[in-house]
Amino acid sequence: SVNVADSTDVRNAFKVLMFPDAYMYQAETASSKNQWLEIIDQTKQQHKAKRDMQRKSLESLSREDSSHRRSRAAIDAACEQAELLEADWLQDAPDDLDVYIAQRDFEGAISLIEKTKSYLSGLTENHAVRDIRNRIQHRTKNLAQVLVKELRGSPVGSLRG
């Protein structure tokens, strides 16, 4: 609202600006005009406070939602890690691969590698999954080296035509 100065033609007037329009009103008395201006100013402040509160509430909800998503992701990762630790066969897989390789049970080793890779592909990447994956990858390379040595030393490997 805008207080309009009294002139010879208009007394006790004020304007209310509502973009893109402007409205001019005239009160009967100066005290009535001041009451209107005060009520309009209070209403504007209440409207602004309500709008600010709504904006803050939306921001808070957005932060809570983001925090909730992060918390949910952390809980999911912890559950997966717990499941991973409960899968005894998976924890033992690297050691079992060493045994298969030492016993020259290459088919058993390959079967266990495939089973482990398949199981790990369904899990979200985290420290525990990376650790098991790296240990299996190391054993897989070890298996390949042993197979190469076996083939070089066997009569089948030396059959070059």
Secondary structure, DSSP 8 states (H G I E B T S, - for coil): -EE----SS--SEEEEEETTEEEEEE-SSHHHHHHHHHHHHHHHHHHHHHHHHHHHHHHHHHHHHHHHHHHHHHHHHHHHHHHHHH-HHHHHHHHHHHHHHHTT-HHHHHHHHHHHHHHHHTS---HHHHHHHHHHHHHHHHHHHHHHHHHHHSTTTT---
